[in-house]
Amino acid sequence: MKITTFNPLIVTKDADAAIALFETLGFVRRHTIVVGPENGTSEEKRVTSVRMKDPNGFYVDIAQSKLPRDMTLIRMNVDDFDEAYAFLSEKGFKNLMGENRSVETKSNKSAVMVSPSGFIFDLCQHIKK
């Protein structure tokens, strides 16, 4: 398993304000991903995620969500989702969506994995065309 990116992911009810803050810090939008009914997620759990990068090469992802409070996760992008999922599971991580479940879009496969102590990875694999 190779980690290809590792950066913060902010999940918030007010993504526009968070995006504006990071834009004032020099970050620019790279791309946007929408996870909703078209990807097997209910409309009420729809998430829009914006990936941003600053001139120094640092990344931050900001996701619009309907969760009752903001959360900060660590986005860990890997070259082999299944291998990374098995590794984290062996270390006691639990998938918030249920065992062996993931969200798949045209360009991404992901699962939210919670460590035994409570920190959270958004485990992702970018799917190349």
DSSP file with accessible surface (Angstrom, degrees, kcal/mol):
  #  RESIDUE AA STRUCTURE BP1 BP2  ACC     N-H-->O    O-->H-N    N-H-->O    O-->H-N    TCO  KAPPA ALPHA  PHI   PSI    X-CA   Y-CA   Z-CA
    1    1 A M              0   0   78      0, 0.0     2,-0.5     0, 0.0    80,-0.0   0.000 360.0 360.0 360.0 128.2    0.0    0.0    0.0
    2    2 A K        -     0   0  133      0, 0.0    77,-1.9     0, 0.0     2,-0.5  -0.965 360.0-137.0-115.8 129.2    1.4    3.4   -1.0
    3    3 A I  E     +A   78   0A  78     -2,-0.5    75,-0.3    75,-0.2     3,-0.1  -0.746  22.0 179.3 -81.9 125.1    0.0    6.6    0.4
    4    4 A T  E     +     0   0A  64     73,-2.9     2,-0.3    -2,-0.5    74,-0.2   0.730  66.8   8.6-101.6 -28.7   -0.3    9.1   -2.4
    5    5 A T  E     -A   77   0A  36     72,-1.3    72,-2.2     2,-0.0    -1,-0.4  -0.981  56.3-175.3-147.2 155.4   -1.8   12.1   -0.5
    6    6 A F  E     +A   76   0A 114     -2,-0.3    70,-0.2    70,-0.2    53,-0.2  -0.891  29.0 130.8-153.3 107.9   -2.3   12.9    3.1
    7    7 A N  E     -A   75   0A  12     68,-2.0    68,-3.5    -2,-0.3    53,-0.1  -0.981  54.9 -76.2-156.2 165.9   -4.1   16.1    4.2
    8    8 A P  E     -A   74   0A  59      0, 0.0    53,-2.1     0, 0.0     2,-0.4  -0.365  32.3-160.2 -69.3 148.8   -6.9   17.6    6.3
    9    9 A L  E     -Ab  73  61A   9     64,-2.5    64,-3.1    51,-0.2     2,-0.6  -0.990   5.4-158.3-127.7 118.2  -10.5   17.2    5.3
   10   10 A I  E     -Ab  72  62A  31     51,-3.1    53,-3.3    -2,-0.4     2,-0.6  -0.889   2.8-164.0-100.8 121.0  -12.9   19.7    7.0
   11   11 A V  E     +Ab  71  63A  16     60,-3.1    60,-2.6    -2,-0.6     2,-0.3  -0.936  26.5 158.7-105.7 121.0  -16.6   18.6    7.0
   12   12 A T  E     - b   0  64A   9     51,-2.8    53,-2.3    -2,-0.6     3,-0.4  -0.957  54.7-130.0-145.5 157.7  -18.8   21.5    7.7
   13   13 A K  S    S+     0   0  114     -2,-0.3     2,-0.3     1,-0.2     3,-0.1   0.635 110.2  46.8 -77.4 -19.0  -22.3   22.9    7.5
   14   14 A D     >  +     0   0   90      1,-0.1     4,-1.7    49,-0.1     3,-0.3  -0.585  62.0 157.9-126.2  70.1  -20.9   26.1    6.0
   15   15 A A  H  > S+     0   0    5     -3,-0.4     4,-3.2    -2,-0.3     5,-0.3   0.861  71.7  62.6 -62.7 -35.5  -18.4   25.1    3.3
   16   16 A D  H  > S+     0   0  113      1,-0.2     4,-2.5     2,-0.2    -1,-0.2   0.916 105.2  46.2 -58.6 -42.2  -18.6   28.4    1.5
   17   17 A A  H  > S+     0   0   50     -3,-0.3     4,-2.2     2,-0.2    -1,-0.2   0.915 114.4  47.5 -67.1 -41.4  -17.3   30.3    4.6
   18   18 A A  H  X S+     0   0   18     -4,-1.7     4,-2.4     2,-0.2    -2,-0.2   0.921 112.3  49.5 -66.2 -42.1  -14.5   27.7    5.1
   19   19 A I  H  X S+     0   0    3     -4,-3.2     4,-2.4     1,-0.2    -2,-0.2   0.935 110.2  51.1 -61.7 -44.4  -13.6   27.9    1.4
   20   20 A A  H  X S+     0   0   47     -4,-2.5     4,-2.0    -5,-0.3    -1,-0.2   0.908 108.9  51.9 -60.5 -41.0  -13.5   31.7    1.5
   21   21 A L  H  X S+     0   0   96     -4,-2.2     4,-1.0     1,-0.2    -1,-0.2   0.949 111.6  45.3 -60.2 -48.7  -11.2   31.6    4.5
   22   22 A F  H  <>S+     0   0   37     -4,-2.4     5,-2.5     1,-0.2     3,-0.3   0.843 107.9  58.1 -68.9 -29.4   -8.7   29.2    2.8
   23   23 A E  H ><5S+     0   0   83     -4,-2.4     3,-1.7     1,-0.2    -1,-0.2   0.914 103.8  52.5 -64.4 -37.2   -8.9   31.3   -0.4
   24   24 A T  H 3<5S+     0   0  114     -4,-2.0    -1,-0.2     1,-0.3    -2,-0.2   0.762 105.0  57.0 -69.5 -20.4   -7.7   34.3    1.7
   25   25 A L  T 3<5S-     0   0  106     -4,-1.0    -1,-0.3    -3,-0.3    -2,-0.2   0.391 130.4 -95.8 -87.5   1.6   -4.8   32.1    2.9
   26   26 A G  T < 5S+     0   0   32     -3,-1.7    -3,-0.2     1,-0.3     2,-0.2   0.462  78.8 137.9 101.9   1.6   -3.8   31.5   -0.8
   27   27 A F      < -     0   0   23     -5,-2.5     2,-0.3    27,-0.2    -1,-0.3  -0.555  34.1-160.0 -80.0 146.3   -5.5   28.2   -1.5
   28   28 A V  E     -C   53   0A  90     25,-2.5    25,-2.1    -2,-0.2     2,-0.2  -0.935  26.8 -99.4-124.4 151.6   -7.2   27.8   -4.9
   29   29 A R  E     +C   52   0A 126     -2,-0.3    23,-0.3    23,-0.2     3,-0.1  -0.497  34.5 177.3 -69.8 132.7   -9.9   25.3   -5.9
   30   30 A R  E     -     0   0A 134     21,-3.8     2,-0.3     1,-0.4    22,-0.2   0.815  61.2 -31.2-101.1 -50.3   -8.6   22.3   -7.8
   31   31 A H  E     -C   51   0A  86     20,-1.0    20,-2.9     2,-0.0    -1,-0.4  -0.979  50.7-128.1-163.7 168.1  -11.7   20.2   -8.3
   32   32 A T  E     -C   50   0A  77     -2,-0.3     2,-0.4    18,-0.2    18,-0.2  -0.972  14.1-165.7-127.3 137.7  -15.1   19.4   -6.8
   33   33 A I  E     -C   49   0A  29     16,-2.8    16,-3.2    -2,-0.4     2,-0.5  -0.983   5.5-158.4-122.2 135.2  -16.7   15.9   -6.1
   34   34 A V  E     -C   48   0A  54     -2,-0.4     2,-0.5    14,-0.2    14,-0.2  -0.960   3.9-169.0-114.3 126.6  -20.4   15.3   -5.4
   35   35 A V  E     +C   47   0A  21     12,-3.1    12,-2.7    -2,-0.5    70,-0.1  -0.973  36.1 117.4-114.0 117.1  -21.4   12.2   -3.6
   36   36 A G  S > >S-     0   0    0     -2,-0.5     3,-2.7    10,-0.2     5,-2.1  -0.710  78.3 -40.0-153.1-156.1  -25.2   11.7   -3.6
   37   37 A P  G > 5S+     0   0   62      0, 0.0     3,-1.7     0, 0.0     5,-0.1   0.816 126.0  64.5 -54.7 -31.7  -28.0    9.4   -4.9
   38   38 A E  G 3 5S+     0   0  115      1,-0.3     4,-0.1     2,-0.1    -3,-0.0   0.682 108.4  42.3 -66.7 -14.4  -26.1    8.8   -8.1
   39   39 A N  G < 5S-     0   0   35     -3,-2.7    65,-0.6     2,-0.2    -1,-0.3   0.151 129.6 -90.8-115.4  14.3  -23.4    7.2   -6.1
   40   40 A G  T < 5S+     0   0   68     -3,-1.7     2,-0.4     1,-0.3    -2,-0.1   0.573  90.4 120.9  88.8  10.0  -25.6    5.1   -3.8
   41   41 A T      < -     0   0   24     -5,-2.1    -1,-0.3     1,-0.1    -2,-0.2  -0.871  67.0-109.7-106.7 141.1  -25.8    7.8   -1.0
   42   42 A S    >   -     0   0   49     -2,-0.4     3,-1.1    -6,-0.1     4,-0.1  -0.226  26.1-113.4 -66.5 157.9  -29.2    9.1    0.1
   43   43 A E  G >  S+     0   0  101      1,-0.3     3,-1.6     2,-0.2    -1,-0.1   0.892 117.8  56.5 -58.3 -39.2  -30.1   12.7   -0.8
   44   44 A E  G 3  S+     0   0  139      1,-0.3    -1,-0.3    -8,-0.0    22,-0.2   0.742 109.2  46.8 -68.5 -19.0  -30.1   13.7    2.9
   45   45 A K  G <  S+     0   0  142     -3,-1.1    -1,-0.3    20,-0.1    -2,-0.2   0.214  80.8 142.1-105.8  16.4  -26.5   12.4    3.1
   46   46 A R    <   -     0   0   73     -3,-1.6     2,-0.4    -4,-0.1   -10,-0.2  -0.290  31.1-166.7 -57.6 137.5  -25.3   14.2   -0.1
   47   47 A V  E     -C   35   0A  43    -12,-2.7   -12,-3.1    18,-0.1     2,-0.5  -0.997  13.2-162.6-131.9 131.4  -21.8   15.6    0.3
   48   48 A T  E     -CD  34  64A  46     16,-1.1    16,-3.1    -2,-0.4     2,-0.4  -0.974  15.0-166.9-111.6 123.8  -20.0   18.1   -1.9
   49   49 A S  E     -CD  33  63A  29    -16,-3.2   -16,-2.8    -2,-0.5     2,-0.5  -0.946   7.4-161.7-118.4 131.4  -16.2   18.2   -1.5
   50   50 A V  E     -CD  32  62A   9     12,-3.1    12,-2.6    -2,-0.4     2,-0.5  -0.945   9.4-149.1-112.5 128.2  -13.8   20.8   -2.8
   51   51 A R  E     -CD  31  61A  18    -20,-2.9   -21,-3.8    -2,-0.5   -20,-1.0  -0.841  19.7-173.2 -97.1 131.2  -10.1   20.1   -3.1
   52   52 A M  E     -CD  29  60A   0      8,-2.8     8,-1.9    -2,-0.5     2,-0.3  -0.910   9.1-167.4-127.0 152.1   -7.9   23.1   -2.6
   53   53 A K  E     -CD  28  59A  61    -25,-2.1   -25,-2.5    -2,-0.3     6,-0.2  -0.995   9.2-147.0-138.9 143.0   -4.1   23.7   -3.0
   54   54 A D    >   -     0   0   19      4,-2.3     3,-2.1    -2,-0.3   -27,-0.2  -0.570  37.7 -97.5-103.6 171.4   -1.8   26.5   -1.9
   55   55 A P  T 3  S+     0   0  115      0, 0.0   -28,-0.1     0, 0.0   -29,-0.1   0.723 121.9  59.1 -61.6 -20.0    1.4   27.8   -3.7
   56   56 A N  T 3  S-     0   0  129      2,-0.1    -3,-0.0     1,-0.0     0, 0.0   0.441 121.4-104.2 -86.6  -2.9    3.5   25.7   -1.3
   57   57 A G  S <  S+     0   0   35     -3,-2.1     2,-0.2     1,-0.3    -1,-0.0   0.527  73.0 142.4  93.3   6.6    1.9   22.5   -2.4
   58   58 A F        -     0   0  128    -51,-0.0    -4,-2.3     1,-0.0     2,-0.3  -0.586  34.5-153.1 -81.3 144.9   -0.3   22.0    0.7
   59   59 A Y  E     + D   0  53A  58     -2,-0.2     2,-0.3    -6,-0.2    -6,-0.2  -0.866  16.5 178.3-116.2 152.1   -3.8   20.6    0.2
   60   60 A V  E     - D   0  52A   3     -8,-1.9    -8,-2.8    -2,-0.3     2,-0.4  -0.974  14.6-151.8-145.3 139.9   -7.0   20.9    2.2
   61   61 A D  E     -bD   9  51A   3    -53,-2.1   -51,-3.1    -2,-0.3     2,-0.5  -0.943   8.4-164.7-110.1 138.6  -10.4   19.4    1.3
   62   62 A I  E     -bD  10  50A   0    -12,-2.6   -12,-3.1    -2,-0.4     2,-0.4  -0.990   5.8-166.5-126.2 124.2  -13.6   21.1    2.4
   63   63 A A  E     -bD  11  49A   3    -53,-3.3   -51,-2.8    -2,-0.5     2,-0.4  -0.934  16.7-137.3-117.5 131.4  -16.9   19.1    2.4
   64   64 A Q  E     +bD  12  48A  67    -16,-3.1   -16,-1.1    -2,-0.4     2,-0.3  -0.710  38.6 164.6 -80.5 129.6  -20.4   20.5    2.7
   65   65 A S        -     0   0   14    -53,-2.3   -18,-0.1    -2,-0.4   -50,-0.1  -0.953  47.7-132.8-144.4 164.0  -22.5   18.3    4.9
   66   66 A K        +     0   0  143     -2,-0.3   -53,-0.1   -20,-0.2   -19,-0.1   0.166  60.3 134.4-102.9  15.8  -25.7   18.3    6.9
   67   67 A L        -     0   0   69      1,-0.1    -2,-0.1   -55,-0.1   -54,-0.0  -0.312  67.7-117.1 -62.2 152.7  -24.0   16.8   10.0
   68   68 A P  S    S+     0   0  112      0, 0.0     2,-0.3     0, 0.0    -1,-0.1   0.723  93.2  20.0 -68.6 -19.4  -25.0   18.6   13.3
   69   69 A R  S    S-     0   0  179    -57,-0.0    -2,-0.1   -56,-0.0     2,-0.1  -0.979  88.3 -94.4-146.3 159.9  -21.4   19.8   13.9
   70   70 A D        -     0   0   81     -2,-0.3     2,-0.3   -58,-0.1   -58,-0.2  -0.364  38.4-168.1 -70.8 152.9  -18.2   20.3   12.1
   71   71 A M  E     -A   11   0A  47    -60,-2.6   -60,-3.1    -2,-0.1     2,-0.5  -0.983  15.3-147.3-139.4 149.5  -15.5   17.6   11.9
   72   72 A T  E     +A   10   0A 104     -2,-0.3    48,-0.3   -62,-0.2     2,-0.2  -0.989  25.3 173.1-118.4 125.1  -11.9   17.5   10.9
   73   73 A L  E     -A    9   0A   9    -64,-3.1   -64,-2.5    -2,-0.5     2,-0.6  -0.718  33.9-112.9-117.8 172.8  -10.7   14.2    9.4
   74   74 A I  E     -Ae   8 121A  54     46,-2.4    48,-2.8    -2,-0.2     2,-0.6  -0.955  25.1-144.7-109.8 119.9   -7.5   13.1    7.7
   75   75 A R  E     -Ae   7 122A  18    -68,-3.5   -68,-2.0    -2,-0.6     2,-0.6  -0.764  17.7-173.3 -84.0 121.8   -7.8   12.3    4.0
   76   76 A M  E     -Ae   6 123A   7     46,-2.2    48,-2.6    -2,-0.6     2,-0.4  -0.936   4.0-165.8-120.0 105.7   -5.5    9.4    3.1
   77   77 A N  E     -Ae   5 124A  14    -72,-2.2   -73,-2.9    -2,-0.6   -72,-1.3  -0.786  14.0-177.4 -91.5 133.0   -5.4    8.7   -0.6
   78   78 A V  E     -A    3   0A   2     46,-3.0    48,-0.5    -2,-0.4     3,-0.2  -0.852  37.3-127.0-128.5 165.3   -3.8    5.3   -1.4
   79   79 A D  S    S+     0   0   81    -77,-1.9     2,-0.3    -2,-0.3   -76,-0.1   0.642 103.9  36.9 -86.2 -15.2   -2.9    3.3   -4.5
   80   80 A D     >  -     0   0   62    -78,-0.3     4,-2.3     1,-0.1    -1,-0.2  -0.818  63.3-174.6-141.5  96.8   -4.8    0.2   -3.3
   81   81 A F  H  > S+     0   0    6     -2,-0.3     4,-3.1    -3,-0.2     5,-0.2   0.917  85.1  50.5 -57.4 -49.3   -8.0    0.8   -1.4
   82   82 A D  H  > S+     0   0  100      1,-0.2     4,-2.3     2,-0.2    -1,-0.2   0.901 111.5  47.7 -62.6 -41.2   -8.7   -2.9   -0.6
   83   83 A E  H  > S+     0   0   92      2,-0.2     4,-2.3     1,-0.2    -1,-0.2   0.926 115.0  45.6 -64.4 -44.3   -5.2   -3.4    0.8
   84   84 A A  H  X S+     0   0    0     -4,-2.3     4,-2.8     2,-0.2     5,-0.2   0.906 111.4  52.7 -66.3 -40.7   -5.4   -0.2    2.9
   85   85 A Y  H  X S+     0   0   16     -4,-3.1     4,-2.6    -5,-0.2    -2,-0.2   0.936 111.3  46.4 -60.0 -46.0   -8.9   -1.1    4.1
   86   86 A A  H  X S+     0   0   45     -4,-2.3     4,-2.4    -5,-0.2    -2,-0.2   0.916 112.1  51.4 -63.3 -42.6   -7.7   -4.5    5.3
   87   87 A F  H  X S+     0   0   90     -4,-2.3     4,-1.1     2,-0.2    -2,-0.2   0.942 113.0  43.9 -59.6 -50.1   -4.6   -3.0    7.0
   88   88 A L  H  <>S+     0   0    6     -4,-2.8     5,-2.4     1,-0.2     3,-0.4   0.904 111.9  53.3 -65.2 -39.2   -6.7   -0.4    8.9
   89   89 A S  H ><5S+     0   0   48     -4,-2.6     3,-1.8     1,-0.2    -1,-0.2   0.912 106.0  53.4 -60.9 -41.6   -9.3   -3.0    9.8
   90   90 A E  H 3<5S+     0   0  154     -4,-2.4    -1,-0.2     1,-0.3    -2,-0.2   0.794 105.3  55.6 -62.3 -27.6   -6.5   -5.3   11.2
   91   91 A K  T 3<5S-     0   0  125     -4,-1.1    -1,-0.3    -3,-0.4    -2,-0.2   0.345 128.7 -97.4 -87.9   5.3   -5.4   -2.3   13.4
   92   92 A G  T < 5S+     0   0   27     -3,-1.8    -3,-0.2     1,-0.3    -2,-0.1   0.491  71.9 149.8  95.7   4.4   -8.9   -2.0   14.9
   93   93 A F      < -     0   0   18     -5,-2.4     2,-0.4    -6,-0.1    -1,-0.3  -0.443  33.2-148.0 -69.3 146.1  -10.4    0.8   12.6
   94   94 A K  E     -F  114   0A 150     20,-2.4    20,-3.0    -2,-0.1     2,-0.5  -0.936  12.4-124.9-117.2 140.3  -14.1    0.6   12.0
   95   95 A N  E >   -F  113   0A  17     -2,-0.4     3,-1.3    18,-0.2    18,-0.2  -0.705  12.6-147.5 -82.3 123.2  -15.9    1.7    8.9
   96   96 A L  T 3  S+     0   0  113     16,-2.7    -1,-0.1    -2,-0.5    17,-0.1   0.773  98.5  52.0 -62.9 -25.4  -18.7    4.3    9.8
   97   97 A M  T 3  S-     0   0   61     15,-0.4    -1,-0.3     1,-0.3     2,-0.1   0.548 125.9 -86.4 -87.9  -7.7  -20.8    3.0    6.9
   98   98 A G    X   -     0   0   29     -3,-1.3     3,-1.7     3,-0.1    -1,-0.3  -0.226  64.5 -42.3 113.6 153.7  -20.6   -0.6    8.0
   99   99 A E  T 3  S-     0   0  164      1,-0.3     3,-0.1    -2,-0.1    -5,-0.0  -0.172 123.4  -0.6 -55.6 133.4  -18.2   -3.4    7.4
  100  100 A N  T 3  S+     0   0  122      1,-0.2     2,-0.3   -15,-0.1    -1,-0.3   0.714  99.0 130.7  60.1  27.2  -16.9   -3.7    3.8
  101  101 A R    <   +     0   0  147     -3,-1.7     2,-0.3     2,-0.0    -1,-0.2  -0.826  27.4 166.5-107.9 148.9  -19.0   -0.8    2.5
  102  102 A S        -     0   0   34     -2,-0.3     2,-0.5    -3,-0.1     9,-0.2  -0.965  35.5-116.1-150.4 165.5  -17.6    2.1    0.4
  103  103 A V  E     -G  110   0A  17      7,-2.9     7,-2.5    -2,-0.3     2,-0.4  -0.926  32.5-166.9-105.3 130.6  -18.7    5.0   -1.7
  104  104 A E  E     +G  109   0A 105    -65,-0.6     5,-0.2    -2,-0.5     2,-0.2  -0.981  12.6 168.8-125.0 129.4  -17.8    4.8   -5.3
  105  105 A T        -     0   0   21      3,-3.0     3,-0.3    -2,-0.4   -70,-0.1  -0.644  55.6 -87.2-116.7-175.7  -17.9    7.5   -7.9
  106  106 A K  S    S+     0   0  190     -2,-0.2     3,-0.1     1,-0.2   -67,-0.0   0.800 127.9  24.2 -63.1 -27.3  -16.4    7.6  -11.4
  107  107 A S  S    S+     0   0   36      1,-0.1    20,-2.3    19,-0.1     2,-0.3   0.404 121.1  44.5-120.5   3.2  -13.1    8.9  -10.0
  108  108 A N  E     - H   0 126A  11     -3,-0.3    -3,-3.0    18,-0.3     2,-0.4  -1.000  44.6-164.9-155.0 143.9  -13.0    7.8   -6.4
  109  109 A K  E     +GH 104 125A  35     16,-1.8    16,-2.2    -2,-0.3     2,-0.3  -1.000  33.1 163.0-125.7 130.6  -13.6    4.9   -3.9
  110  110 A S  E     -GH 103 124A  14     -7,-2.5    -7,-2.9    -2,-0.4     2,-0.3  -0.977  24.6-176.6-149.6 160.5  -13.7    5.9   -0.3
  111  111 A A  E     - H   0 123A   1     12,-1.9    12,-2.5    -2,-0.3     2,-0.7  -0.966  30.6-121.9-153.0 145.5  -14.7    4.9    3.3
  112  112 A V  E     - H   0 122A  36     -2,-0.3   -16,-2.7    10,-0.2     2,-0.5  -0.829  32.5-167.1 -93.8 116.7  -14.6    6.7    6.6
  113  113 A M  E     -FH  95 121A   0      8,-3.0     8,-2.9    -2,-0.7     2,-0.5  -0.919   6.3-156.8-113.3 126.4  -12.5    4.7    9.0
  114  114 A V  E     -FH  94 120A  32    -20,-3.0   -20,-2.4    -2,-0.5     6,-0.2  -0.881  14.2-135.0-107.1 128.7  -12.4    5.5   12.8
  115  115 A S    >   -     0   0    6      4,-3.1     3,-1.2    -2,-0.5   -22,-0.1  -0.287  28.9-105.5 -73.8 162.4   -9.5    4.4   14.9
  116  116 A P  T 3  S+     0   0  100      0, 0.0    -1,-0.1     0, 0.0   -24,-0.1   0.838 123.8  48.4 -57.5 -29.7   -9.9    2.7   18.3
  117  117 A S  T 3  S-     0   0  102      2,-0.1    -3,-0.0     1,-0.0    -2,-0.0   0.570 124.3-102.1 -90.1  -9.1   -8.9    6.0   19.9
  118  118 A G  S <  S+     0   0   42     -3,-1.2     2,-0.1     1,-0.4    -1,-0.0   0.323  74.5 131.4 113.2  -9.4  -11.2    8.1   17.8
  119  119 A F        -     0   0   97     -5,-0.1    -4,-3.1     1,-0.0     2,-0.4  -0.471  47.3-136.5 -76.8 157.4   -9.2    9.8   15.1
  120  120 A I  E     - H   0 114A  29    -48,-0.3   -46,-2.4    -6,-0.2     2,-0.4  -0.940  16.4-164.2-126.1 131.9  -10.7    9.5   11.6
  121  121 A F  E     -eH  74 113A  22     -8,-2.9    -8,-3.0    -2,-0.4     2,-0.9  -0.918  15.5-148.2-105.2 137.2   -9.3    8.7    8.2
  122  122 A D  E     -eH  75 112A  22    -48,-2.8   -46,-2.2    -2,-0.4     2,-0.5  -0.900  28.1-153.8 -95.9  96.5  -11.2    9.4    5.0
  123  123 A L  E     +eH  76 111A   0    -12,-2.5   -12,-1.9    -2,-0.9     2,-0.3  -0.657  22.5 172.8 -79.0 124.0   -9.6    6.5    3.1
  124  124 A C  E     -eH  77 110A   0    -48,-2.6   -46,-3.0    -2,-0.5     2,-0.4  -0.961  28.1-164.2-135.1 149.6   -9.7    7.1   -0.7
  125  125 A Q  E     - H   0 109A  52    -16,-2.2   -16,-1.8    -2,-0.3     2,-0.4  -0.989  23.9-135.7-129.8 124.3   -8.4    5.7   -3.9
  126  126 A H  E     - H   0 108A  82    -48,-0.5     2,-0.7    -2,-0.4   -18,-0.3  -0.651  18.2-141.5 -76.2 127.6   -8.4    7.8   -6.9
  127  127 A I        -     0   0   60    -20,-2.3     2,-0.3    -2,-0.4    -1,-0.0  -0.843  14.2-149.0 -95.7 114.7   -9.7    5.8   -9.9
  128  128 A K              0   0  162     -2,-0.7   -20,-0.0     1,-0.1   -21,-0.0  -0.635 360.0 360.0 -85.7 142.2   -7.7    6.7  -13.0
  129  129 A K              0   0  232     -2,-0.3    -1,-0.1   -22,-0.0   -22,-0.0  -0.378 360.0 360.0 -78.4 360.0   -9.5    6.5  -16.4
